[in-house]
Amino acid sequence: MNHTQDTAIRPATARSVSRAGVVINPNGGSVPADGREIIDAVLSGMGVPAHFEIVDHDCEAACQRVLEQDVDIIIVWGGDGTVACALNTLRSDDPPVLPLPGGTMNMLHKFVHGADLDPGTCLKTVLENPVEMDIAAGEVLEHRFYVGALLGGLTRLAAPREALRNADLLQAVTEFGEANAFGLDTPMRCLSDTGARQDAQALGIFLSEDPARPGFDVLATAPESLLDLAYTGLTGLLADWRNAWGVERGFASRVDVEALESSGIEATLDGEPVTLPRHARFTLVRKAARVLTARGT
């Protein structure tokens, strides 16, 4: 695998869209109930027939069903996790993915399309002038992620965060209490290829937000008290963890993480929970997937 080439935005090669595959996750944080009708109206107005698949509980299966159709592009309307699932399901010679923002954070969509995240605008702009973009990913063991990985006890905040997204405050409080996210029992050591070394209770390994500078933004926090960790955790619940208080930052293309007092590492990769072994290496895949972007060339 070539790790010397930078992430690139380049015009698609004489691409004409004659038929689109559409994967919609109705459980996305901002996908409306009439999402299929909205997309169908836009595509019909542009003369593009489509095959639709609605995600129930298995995003990968929905993507596989779309691949069985003769399509030129695959439109994926959902959050970061839905798009990551689609990208991990597809092979390099499969049609490129057009991600439409349908989640709460939409961090991958912001990276791909820029500031304008109106789904209809993204769709029309891409169909009028398809532009292909190679995007990077992080890889640990055989898992790939396109936004970021969170490691440590704060990953237990995933459930209460989802409850808050659904405006279920009571459920959020219940999940928060059961998560025990503030247990200071997850010490880790992080060593990057730049030589930086950090000890932390929580780590974030995020893909760079700059397409011209692929790599990892490495965030670490080692709070001195439960109150400090609580503040960081609540910031992560309500906003981007990168903006949390008390976080040290670094940049790398390879990161080795070791759990100091446990046999495994609690983690979420693009929001999906996974348990990693005690020693885990995160590497950068500079050209991991092809997407269609609403950015200009």
Phi and psi in degrees as GROMACS dihedral restraints (atoms count N, CA, C in turn):
[ dihedral_restraints ]
;  ai    aj    ak    al  type     phi  dphi    fc
    3     4     5     6     1   -85.8    20    10
    4     5     6     7     1   116.4    20    10
    6     7     8     9     1  -105.3    20    10
    7     8     9    10     1    14.8    20    10
    9    10    11    12     1  -100.0    20    10
   10    11    12    13     1   -15.2    20    10
   12    13    14    15     1   -89.8    20    10
   13    14    15    16     1   139.0    20    10
   15    16    17    18     1   -80.2    20    10
   16    17    18    19     1   158.8    20    10
   18    19    20    21     1   -56.6    20    10
   19    20    21    22     1   138.5    20    10
   21    22    23    24     1  -133.9    20    10
   22    23    24    25     1   149.6    20    10
   24    25    26    27     1  -109.9    20    10
   25    26    27    28     1   126.1    20    10
   27    28    29    30     1  -145.2    20    10
   28    29    30    31     1   150.7    20    10
   30    31    32    33     1   -62.1    20    10
   31    32    33    34     1   142.1    20    10
   33    34    35    36     1   -65.8    20    10
   34    35    36    37     1   150.0    20    10
   36    37    38    39     1   -80.4    20    10
   37    38    39    40     1   102.3    20    10
   39    40    41    42     1    38.2    20    10
   40    41    42    43     1    50.6    20    10
   42    43    44    45     1   -88.7    20    10
   43    44    45    46     1   126.5    20    10
   45    46    47    48     1  -121.4    20    10
   46    47    48    49     1   127.8    20    10
   48    49    50    51     1   -89.9    20    10
   49    50    51    52     1   110.5    20    10
   51    52    53    54     1  -102.8    20    10
   52    53    54    55     1   -22.4    20    10
   54    55    56    57     1  -158.6    20    10
   55    56    57    58     1   133.2    20    10
   57    58    59    60     1  -112.4    20    10
   58    59    60    61     1   143.5    20    10
   60    61    62    63     1   -99.2    20    10
   61    62    63    64     1   137.8    20    10
   63    64    65    66     1  -126.6    20    10
   64    65    66    67     1   124.1    20    10
   66    67    68    69     1  -113.0    20    10
   67    68    69    70     1   121.1    20    10
   69    70    71    72     1  -119.5    20    10
   70    71    72    73     1   129.1    20    10
   72    73    74    75     1  -103.2    20    10
   73    74    75    76     1   102.1    20    10
   75    76    77    78     1   -67.6    20    10
   76    77    78    79     1   -11.8    20    10
   78    79    80    81     1   -89.9    20    10
   79    80    81    82     1     2.8    20    10
   81    82    83    84     1   -62.2    20    10
   82    83    84    85     1   154.0    20    10
   84    85    86    87     1   -64.3    20    10
   85    86    87    88     1   -20.8    20    10
   87    88    89    90     1  -137.0    20    10
   88    89    90    91     1    19.6    20    10
   90    91    92    93     1   -82.5    20    10
   91    92    93    94     1   120.1    20    10
   93    94    95    96     1   -72.1    20    10
   94    95    96    97     1   162.4    20    10
   96    97    98    99     1   -62.4    20    10
   97    98    99   100     1   -30.3    20    10
   99   100   101   102     1   -99.1    20    10
  100   101   102   103     1    32.6    20    10
  102   103   104   105     1   -57.1    20    10
  103   104   105   106     1   -42.7    20    10
  105   106   107   108     1   -61.7    20    10
  106   107   108   109     1   -43.5    20    10
  108   109   110   111     1   -62.7    20    10
  109   110   111   112     1   -38.3    20    10
  111   112   113   114     1   -63.4    20    10
  112   113   114   115     1   -49.8    20    10
  114   115   116   117     1   -64.6    20    10
  115   116   117   118     1   -41.6    20    10
  117   118   119   120     1   -61.1    20    10
  118   119   120   121     1   -38.7    20    10
  120   121   122   123     1   -66.2    20    10
  121   122   123   124     1   -41.7    20    10
  123   124   125   126     1   -65.2    20    10
  124   125   126   127     1   -46.2    20    10
  126   127   128   129     1   -66.0    20    10
  127   128   129   130     1   -42.0    20    10
  129   130   131   132     1   -62.6    20    10
  130   131   132   133     1   -39.9    20    10
  132   133   134   135     1   -64.4    20    10
  133   134   135   136     1   -22.9    20    10
  135   136   137   138     1  -102.0    20    10
  136   137   138   139     1     6.3    20    10
  138   139   140   141     1    72.9    20    10
  139   140   141   142     1    29.6    20    10
  141   142   143   144     1  -114.3    20    10
  142   143   144   145     1   109.3    20    10
  144   145   146   147     1   -68.7    20    10
  145   146   147   148     1   156.7    20    10
  147   148   149   150     1  -145.3    20    10
  148   149   150   151     1   153.1    20    10
  150   151   152   153     1  -111.9    20    10
  151   152   153   154     1   127.3    20    10
  153   154   155   156     1  -106.2    20    10
  154   155   156   157     1   141.9    20    10
  156   157   158   159     1  -132.5    20    10
  157   158   159   160     1   130.8    20    10
  159   160   161   162     1  -104.2    20    10
  160   161   162   163     1   127.9    20    10
  162   163   164   165     1   -74.4    20    10
  163   164   165   166     1   125.5    20    10
  165   166   167   168     1   -94.4    20    10
  166   167   168   169     1   -81.2    20    10
  168   169   170   171     1  -126.6    20    10
  169   170   171   172     1     3.2    20    10
  171   172   173   174     1  -134.0    20    10
  172   173   174   175     1    92.9    20    10
  174   175   176   177     1   -65.0    20    10
  175   176   177   178     1   -40.0    20    10
  177   178   179   180     1   -61.2    20    10
  178   179   180   181     1   -42.2    20    10
  180   181   182   183     1   -63.2    20    10
  181   182   183   184     1   -40.1    20    10
  183   184   185   186     1   -63.3    20    10
  184   185   186   187     1   -41.4    20    10
  186   187   188   189     1   -65.5    20    10
  187   188   189   190     1   -38.8    20    10
  189   190   191   192     1   -63.9    20    10
  190   191   192   193     1   -38.4    20    10
  192   193   194   195     1   -65.6    20    10
  193   194   195   196     1   -36.9    20    10
  195   196   197   198     1   -65.5    20    10
  196   197   198   199     1   -38.3    20    10
  198   199   200   201     1   -64.0    20    10
  199   200   201   202     1   -22.1    20    10
  201   202   203   204     1   -74.6    20    10
  202   203   204   205     1   -10.8    20    10
  204   205   206   207     1   -95.0    20    10
  205   206   207   208     1   159.4    20    10
  207   208   209   210     1   -87.9    20    10
  208   209   210   211     1    90.9    20    10
  210   211   212   213     1  -126.3    20    10
  211   212   213   214     1   156.2    20    10
  213   214   215   216     1   -95.9    20    10
  214   215   216   217     1   -31.3    20    10
  216   217   218   219     1  -139.0    20    10
  217   218   219   220     1   160.9    20    10
  219   220   221   222     1  -122.5    20    10
  220   221   222   223     1   112.8    20    10
  222   223   224   225     1   -88.6    20    10
  223   224   225   226     1   127.0    20    10
  225   226   227   228     1  -120.6    20    10
  226   227   228   229     1   115.0    20    10
  228   229   230   231     1  -109.5    20    10
  229   230   231   232     1   108.1    20    10
  231   232   233   234     1   177.6    20    10
  232   233   234   235     1  -169.8    20    10
  234   235   236   237     1   -83.9    20    10
  235   236   237   238     1  -172.2    20    10
  237   238   239   240     1   -59.0    20    10
  238   239   240   241     1   -40.8    20    10
  240   241   242   243     1   -65.3    20    10
  241   242   243   244     1   -37.9    20    10
  243   244   245   246     1   -65.7    20    10
  244   245   246   247     1   -44.3    20    10
  246   247   248   249     1   -65.8    20    10
  247   248   249   250     1   -40.9    20    10
  249   250   251   252     1   -60.4    20    10
  250   251   252   253     1   -41.3    20    10
  252   253   254   255     1   -60.5    20    10
  253   254   255   256     1   -44.2    20    10
  255   256   257   258     1   -63.1    20    10
  256   257   258   259     1   -45.1    20    10
  258   259   260   261     1   -64.1    20    10
  259   260   261   262     1   -35.6    20    10
  261   262   263   264     1   -75.5    20    10
  262   263   264   265     1   -20.6    20    10
  264   265   266   267     1   -81.5    20    10
  265   266   267   268     1   -31.7    20    10
  267   268   269   270     1   -84.7    20    10
  268   269   270   271     1   153.6    20    10
  270   271   272   273     1   -97.8    20    10
  271   272   273   274     1   169.1    20    10
  273   274   275   276     1   -64.5    20    10
  274   275   276   277     1   -26.5    20    10
  276   277   278   279     1   -95.7    20    10
  277   278   279   280     1     6.4    20    10
  279   280   281   282     1   -81.0    20    10
  280   281   282   283     1   164.3    20    10
  282   283   284   285     1   -58.8    20    10
  283   284   285   286     1   148.9    20    10
  285   286   287   288     1   -70.5    20    10
  286   287   288   289     1   159.1    20    10
  288   289   290   291     1   -98.1    20    10
  289   290   291   292     1   135.7    20    10
  291   292   293   294     1  -107.6    20    10
  292   293   294   295     1   102.1    20    10
  294   295   296   297     1   -81.6    20    10
  295   296   297   298     1   129.8    20    10
  297   298   299   300     1  -109.1    20    10
  298   299   300   301     1   132.7    20    10
  300   301   302   303     1   -65.5    20    10
  301   302   303   304     1   118.9    20    10
  303   304   305   306     1  -142.2    20    10
  304   305   306   307     1    15.0    20    10
  306   307   308   309     1  -106.5    20    10
  307   308   309   310     1  -159.0    20    10
  309   310   311   312     1   -97.6    20    10
  310   311   312   313     1   -48.5    20    10
  312   313   314   315     1   -85.8    20    10
  313   314   315   316     1   -42.7    20    10
  315   316   317   318     1    53.5    20    10
  316   317   318   319     1    42.5    20    10
  318   319   320   321     1   -70.6    20    10
  319   320   321   322     1   -39.7    20    10
  321   322   323   324     1   -66.3    20    10
  322   323   324   325     1   -38.5    20    10
  324   325   326   327     1   -65.4    20    10
  325   326   327   328     1   -39.2    20    10
  327   328   329   330     1   -63.5    20    10
  328   329   330   331     1   -39.0    20    10
  330   331   332   333     1   -64.5    20    10
  331   332   333   334     1   -41.2    20    10
  333   334   335   336     1   -76.2    20    10
  334   335   336   337     1   -45.5    20    10
  336   337   338   339     1  -103.6    20    10
  337   338   339   340     1   -15.5    20    10
  339   340   341   342     1    91.1    20    10
  340   341   342   343     1  -154.5    20    10
  342   343   344   345     1   -75.0    20    10
  343   344   345   346     1   -32.0    20    10
  345   346   347   348     1   -79.9    20    10
  346   347   348   349     1   106.7    20    10
  348   349   350   351     1  -113.0    20    10
  349   350   351   352     1    24.7    20    10
  351   352   353   354     1   -72.8    20    10
  352   353   354   355     1   121.6    20    10
  354   355   356   357     1   -57.0    20    10
  355   356   357   358     1   -43.0    20    10
  357   358   359   360     1   -63.6    20    10
  358   359   360   361     1   -40.5    20    10
  360   361   362   363     1   -65.2    20    10
  361   362   363   364     1   -44.1    20    10
  363   364   365   366     1   -58.4    20    10
  364   365   366   367     1   -47.1    20    10
  366   367   368   369     1   -62.9    20    10
  367   368   369   370     1   -48.4    20    10
  369   370   371   372     1   -64.3    20    10
  370   371   372   373     1   -43.0    20    10
  372   373   374   375     1   -61.9    20    10
  373   374   375   376     1   -42.9    20    10
  375   376   377   378     1   -68.1    20    10
  376   377   378   379     1   -44.6    20    10
  378   379   380   381     1   -65.4    20    10
  379   380   381   382     1   -31.2    20    10
  381   382   383   384     1   -75.6    20    10
  382   383   384   385     1   -29.1    20    10
  384   385   386   387     1  -151.6    20    10
  385   386   387   388     1    79.3    20    10
  387   388   389   390     1   -60.6    20    10
  388   389   390   391     1   124.4    20    10
  390   391   392   393     1  -124.2    20    10
  391   392   393   394     1   125.1    20    10
  393   394   395   396     1   -91.3    20    10
  394   395   396   397     1   140.7    20    10
  396   397   398   399     1  -133.0    20    10
  397   398   399   400     1   125.5    20    10
  399   400   401   402     1   -86.4    20    10
  400   401   402   403     1   127.0    20    10
  402   403   404   405     1  -116.4    20    10
  403   404   405   406     1   154.0    20    10
  405   406   407   408     1   -89.1    20    10
  406   407   408   409     1   167.0    20    10
  408   409   410   411     1  -145.5    20    10
  409   410   411   412     1   159.8    20    10
  411   412   413   414     1   -97.6    20    10
  412   413   414   415     1   149.3    20    10
  414   415   416   417     1  -135.1    20    10
  415   416   417   418     1   131.8    20    10
  417   418   419   420     1  -136.1    20    10
  418   419   420   421     1   125.8    20    10
  420   421   422   423     1    53.8    20    10
  421   422   423   424     1  -121.0    20    10
  423   424   425   426     1  -109.4    20    10
  424   425   426   427     1    14.6    20    10
  426   427   428   429     1   -96.0    20    10
  427   428   429   430     1   136.0    20    10
  429   430   431   432     1  -115.6    20    10
  430   431   432   433     1   145.8    20    10
  432   433   434   435     1  -138.2    20    10
  433   434   435   436     1   151.9    20    10
  435   436   437   438     1  -118.2    20    10
  436   437   438   439     1   -10.7    20    10
  438   439   440   441     1  -113.5    20    10
  439   440   441   442     1   -61.8    20    10
  441   442   443   444     1  -178.3    20    10
  442   443   444   445     1   165.6    20    10
  444   445   446   447     1  -117.9    20    10
  445   446   447   448     1   137.0    20    10
  447   448   449   450     1  -113.3    20    10
  448   449   450   451     1   135.4    20    10
  450   451   452   453     1  -129.0    20    10
  451   452   453   454     1   138.4    20    10
  453   454   455   456     1   111.5    20    10
  454   455   456   457     1  -173.8    20    10
  456   457   458   459     1   -62.5    20    10
  457   458   459   460     1   -26.6    20    10
  459   460   461   462     1   -67.4    20    10
  460   461   462   463     1   -14.6    20    10
  462   463   464   465     1   -65.1    20    10
  463   464   465   466     1   -19.2    20    10
  465   466   467   468     1   -69.7    20    10
  466   467   468   469     1    -5.0    20    10
  468   469   470   471     1   -78.6    20    10
  469   470   471   472     1    -2.4    20    10
  471   472   473   474     1   -59.5    20    10
  472   473   474   475     1   -44.2    20    10
  474   475   476   477     1   -67.0    20    10
  475   476   477   478     1   -49.8    20    10
  477   478   479   480     1   -63.6    20    10
  478   479   480   481     1   -29.9    20    10
  480   481   482   483     1   -65.5    20    10
  481   482   483   484     1   -42.2    20    10
  483   484   485   486     1   -63.2    20    10
  484   485   486   487     1   -38.1    20    10
  486   487   488   489     1   -63.9    20    10
  487   488   489   490     1   -40.0    20    10
  489   490   491   492     1   -64.5    20    10
  490   491   492   493     1   -38.6    20    10
  492   493   494   495     1   -61.1    20    10
  493   494   495   496     1   -33.6    20    10
  495   496   497   498     1   -89.7    20    10
  496   497   498   499     1    10.3    20    10
  498   499   500   501     1    60.1    20    10
  499   500   501   502     1    29.7    20    10
  501   502   503   504     1  -104.0    20    10
  502   503   504   505     1    84.9    20    10
  504   505   506   507     1   -64.6    20    10
  505   506   507   508     1   -41.4    20    10
  507   508   509   510     1   -61.8    20    10
  508   509   510   511     1   -44.7    20    10
  510   511   512   513     1   -64.9    20    10
  511   512   513   514     1   -36.6    20    10
  513   514   515   516     1   -62.9    20    10
  514   515   516   517     1   -42.8    20    10
  516   517   518   519     1   -64.1    20    10
  517   518   519   520     1   -42.3    20    10
  519   520   521   522     1   -62.2    20    10
  520   521   522   523     1   -48.2    20    10
  522   523   524   525     1   -63.6    20    10
  523   524   525   526     1   -37.7    20    10
  525   526   527   528     1   -62.6    20    10
  526   527   528   529     1   -41.7    20    10
  528   529   530   531     1   -68.0    20    10
  529   530   531   532     1   -37.5    20    10
  531   532   533   534     1   -76.0    20    10
  532   533   534   535     1   -21.9    20    10
  534   535   536   537     1   -70.9    20    10
  535   536   537   538     1   -30.0    20    10
  537   538   539   540     1    51.2    20    10
  538   539   540   541     1    40.7    20    10
  540   541   542   543     1   -67.8    20    10
  541   542   543   544     1   -18.2    20    10
  543   544   545   546     1   -96.6    20    10
  544   545   546   547     1    13.4    20    10
  546   547   548   549     1   -66.8    20    10
  547   548   549   550     1   123.2    20    10
  549   550   551   552     1   -85.8    20    10
  550   551   552   553     1    54.1    20    10
  552   553   554   555     1  -124.6    20    10
  553   554   555   556     1    28.6    20    10
  555   556   557   558     1  -126.9    20    10
  556   557   558   559     1    49.2    20    10
  558   559   560   561     1   -65.9    20    10
  559   560   561   562     1   136.8    20    10
  561   562   563   564     1  -135.9    20    10
  562   563   564   565     1   157.1    20    10
  564   565   566   567     1  -119.7    20    10
  565   566   567   568     1   133.7    20    10
  567   568   569   570     1  -121.6    20    10
  568   569   570   571     1   127.4    20    10
  570   571   572   573     1  -127.8    20    10
  571   572   573   574     1   119.8    20    10
  573   574   575   576     1  -101.0    20    10
  574   575   576   577     1   166.2    20    10
  576   577   578   579     1   -71.5    20    10
  577   578   579   580     1    -7.1    20    10
  579   580   581   582     1   -85.3    20    10
  580   581   582   583     1    -5.9    20    10
  582   583   584   585     1    96.0    20    10
  583   584   585   586     1    -7.2    20    10
  585   586   587   588     1   -69.8    20    10
  586   587   588   589     1   139.8    20    10
  588   589   590   591     1  -131.2    20    10
  589   590   591   592     1   131.3    20    10
  591   592   593   594     1  -138.9    20    10
  592   593   594   595     1   142.3    20    10
  594   595   596   597     1  -105.8    20    10
  595   596   597   598     1   135.6    20    10
  597   598   599   600     1  -151.6    20    10
  598   599   600   601     1   158.1    20    10
  600   601   602   603     1   -91.9    20    10
  601   602   603   604     1   -22.8    20    10
  603   604   605   606     1  -145.6    20    10
  604   605   606   607     1   140.7    20    10
  606   607   608   609     1  -129.2    20    10
  607   608   609   610     1   143.6    20    10
  609   610   611   612     1  -125.0    20    10
  610   611   612   613     1   129.1    20    10
  612   613   614   615     1  -121.1    20    10
  613   614   615   616     1    99.8    20    10
  615   616   617   618     1  -109.1    20    10
  616   617   618   619     1   145.5    20    10
  618   619   620   621     1   -68.0    20    10
  619   620   621   622     1   140.6    20    10
  621   622   623   624     1   -57.1    20    10
  622   623   624   625     1   141.9    20    10
  624   625   626   627     1   -84.8    20    10
  625   626   627   628     1    -1.7    20    10
  627   628   629   630     1  -101.9    20    10
  628   629   630   631     1   110.5    20    10
  630   631   632   633     1   -58.9    20    10
  631   632   633   634     1   -25.6    20    10
  633   634   635   636     1   -84.7    20    10
  634   635   636   637     1    -6.2    20    10
  636   637   638   639     1  -135.0    20    10
  637   638   639   640     1    74.1    20    10
  639   640   641   642     1   -66.1    20    10
  640   641   642   643     1   142.7    20    10
  642   643   644   645     1   161.8    20    10
  643   644   645   646     1  -170.7    20    10
  645   646   647   648     1  -108.9    20    10
  646   647   648   649     1   132.2    20    10
  648   649   650   651     1   -87.6    20    10
  649   650   651   652     1   114.9    20    10
  651   652   653   654     1  -101.4    20    10
  652   653   654   655     1   120.8    20    10
  654   655   656   657     1  -118.1    20    10
  655   656   657   658     1   132.9    20    10
  657   658   659   660     1  -135.9    20    10
  658   659   660   661     1   143.2    20    10
  660   661   662   663     1  -135.6    20    10
  661   662   663   664     1   133.7    20    10
  663   664   665   666     1  -129.0    20    10
  664   665   666   667     1    77.0    20    10
  666   667   668   669     1   -64.1    20    10
  667   668   669   670     1   146.0    20    10
  669   670   671   672     1   -85.7    20    10
  670   671   672   673     1   -13.2    20    10
  672   673   674   675     1  -149.1    20    10
  673   674   675   676     1   165.0    20    10
  675   676   677   678     1   -62.0    20    10
  676   677   678   679     1   -35.1    20    10
  678   679   680   681     1   -63.8    20    10
  679   680   681   682     1   -42.2    20    10
  681   682   683   684     1   -61.2    20    10
  682   683   684   685     1   -44.5    20    10
  684   685   686   687     1   -65.8    20    10
  685   686   687   688     1   -37.6    20    10
  687   688   689   690     1   -62.0    20    10
  688   689   690   691     1   -42.2    20    10
  690   691   692   693     1   -63.3    20    10
  691   692   693   694     1   -45.0    20    10
  693   694   695   696     1   -62.4    20    10
  694   695   696   697     1   -42.9    20    10
  696   697   698   699     1   -63.9    20    10
  697   698   699   700     1   -41.6    20    10
  699   700   701   702     1   -67.8    20    10
  700   701   702   703     1   -36.9    20    10
  702   703   704   705     1   -62.1    20    10
  703   704   705   706     1   -41.0    20    10
  705   706   707   708     1   -66.0    20    10
  706   707   708   709     1   -32.1    20    10
  708   709   710   711     1   -66.8    20    10
  709   710   711   712     1   -41.6    20    10
  711   712   713   714     1   -98.5    20    10
  712   713   714   715     1   -11.3    20    10
  714   715   716   717     1  -151.9    20    10
  715   716   717   718     1  -165.6    20    10
  717   718   719   720     1   -75.7    20    10
  718   719   720   721     1   130.2    20    10
  720   721   722   723     1   -61.5    20    10
  721   722   723   724     1   -23.5    20    10
  723   724   725   726     1   -62.5    20    10
  724   725   726   727     1   -25.1    20    10
  726   727   728   729     1   -96.9    20    10
  727   728   729   730     1     8.5    20    10
  729   730   731   732     1   -67.9    20    10
  730   731   732   733     1   153.3    20    10
  732   733   734   735     1   -75.3    20    10
  733   734   735   736     1   148.3    20    10
  735   736   737   738     1    74.3    20    10
  736   737   738   739     1    27.5    20    10
  738   739   740   741     1  -109.2    20    10
  739   740   741   742     1   128.7    20    10
  741   742   743   744     1   -89.7    20    10
  742   743   744   745     1   144.1    20    10
  744   745   746   747     1  -119.9    20    10
  745   746   747   748     1   148.8    20    10
  747   748   749   750     1  -151.5    20    10
  748   749   750   751     1   177.4    20    10
  750   751   752   753     1  -135.9    20    10
  751   752   753   754     1   138.5    20    10
  753   754   755   756     1  -159.4    20    10
  754   755   756   757     1   168.2    20    10
  756   757   758   759     1  -119.1    20    10
  757   758   759   760     1    -5.6    20    10
  759   760   761   762     1  -147.1    20    10
  760   761   762   763     1   135.7    20    10
  762   763   764   765     1  -135.9    20    10
  763   764   765   766     1   126.8    20    10
  765   766   767   768     1  -104.0    20    10
  766   767   768   769     1   128.9    20    10
  768   769   770   771     1  -121.6    20    10
  769   770   771   772     1   136.4    20    10
  771   772   773   774     1  -127.3    20    10
  772   773   774   775     1   129.8    20    10
  774   775   776   777     1   -79.4    20    10
  775   776   777   778     1   126.5    20    10
  777   778   779   780     1   -87.3    20    10
  778   779   780   781     1   -24.6    20    10
  780   781   782   783     1  -133.4    20    10
  781   782   783   784     1    17.4    20    10
  783   784   785   786     1  -145.6    20    10
  784   785   786   787     1   167.2    20    10
  786   787   788   789     1   -88.9    20    10
  787   788   789   790     1    -5.3    20    10
  789   790   791   792     1  -151.0    20    10
  790   791   792   793     1   171.6    20    10
  792   793   794   795     1  -121.5    20    10
  793   794   795   796     1   120.4    20    10
  795   796   797   798     1   -71.3    20    10
  796   797   798   799     1   133.3    20    10
  798   799   800   801     1  -150.6    20    10
  799   800   801   802     1   157.9    20    10
  801   802   803   804     1  -126.4    20    10
  802   803   804   805     1   136.0    20    10
  804   805   806   807     1  -114.8    20    10
  805   806   807   808     1   111.9    20    10
  807   808   809   810     1    51.7    20    10
  808   809   810   811     1    38.5    20    10
  810   811   812   813     1    88.7    20    10
  811   812   813   814     1    -8.3    20    10
  813   814   815   816     1   -94.6    20    10
  814   815   816   817     1   126.4    20    10
  816   817   818   819     1   -71.8    20    10
  817   818   819   820     1   143.2    20    10
  819   820   821   822     1  -154.7    20    10
  820   821   822   823     1   148.3    20    10
  822   823   824   825     1  -106.6    20    10
  823   824   825   826     1   121.0    20    10
  825   826   827   828     1   -97.5    20    10
  826   827   828   829     1   157.8    20    10
  828   829   830   831     1   -66.8    20    10
  829   830   831   832     1   173.3    20    10
  831   832   833   834     1   -60.1    20    10
  832   833   834   835     1   -36.7    20    10
  834   835   836   837     1  -111.2    20    10
  835   836   837   838     1   124.0    20    10
  837   838   839   840     1  -136.4    20    10
  838   839   840   841     1   134.2    20    10
  840   841   842   843     1  -110.6    20    10
  841   842   843   844     1   128.7    20    10
  843   844   845   846     1  -104.8    20    10
  844   845   846   847     1   123.4    20    10
  846   847   848   849     1  -121.7    20    10
  847   848   849   850     1   156.2    20    10
  849   850   851   852     1   -94.8    20    10
  850   851   852   853     1   128.5    20    10
  852   853   854   855     1  -105.9    20    10
  853   854   855   856     1   106.7    20    10
  855   856   857   858     1   -70.2    20    10
  856   857   858   859     1   -35.5    20    10
  858   859   860   861     1  -122.7    20    10
  859   860   861   862     1    85.3    20    10
  861   862   863   864     1   -96.4    20    10
  862   863   864   865     1   -27.0    20    10
  864   865   866   867     1  -159.8    20    10
  865   866   867   868     1   159.5    20    10
  867   868   869   870     1  -110.0    20    10
  868   869   870   871     1   130.4    20    10
  870   871   872   873     1  -129.3    20    10
  871   872   873   874     1   162.5    20    10
  873   874   875   876     1  -102.7    20    10
  874   875   876   877     1   134.4    20    10
  876   877   878   879     1  -119.7    20    10
  877   878   879   880     1   152.8    20    10
  879   880   881   882     1   -90.1    20    10
  880   881   882   883     1     0.4    20    10
  882   883   884   885     1   -70.6    20    10
  883   884   885   886     1   157.2    20    10
  885   886   887   888     1   -77.6    20    10
  886   887   888   889     1   168.5    20    10
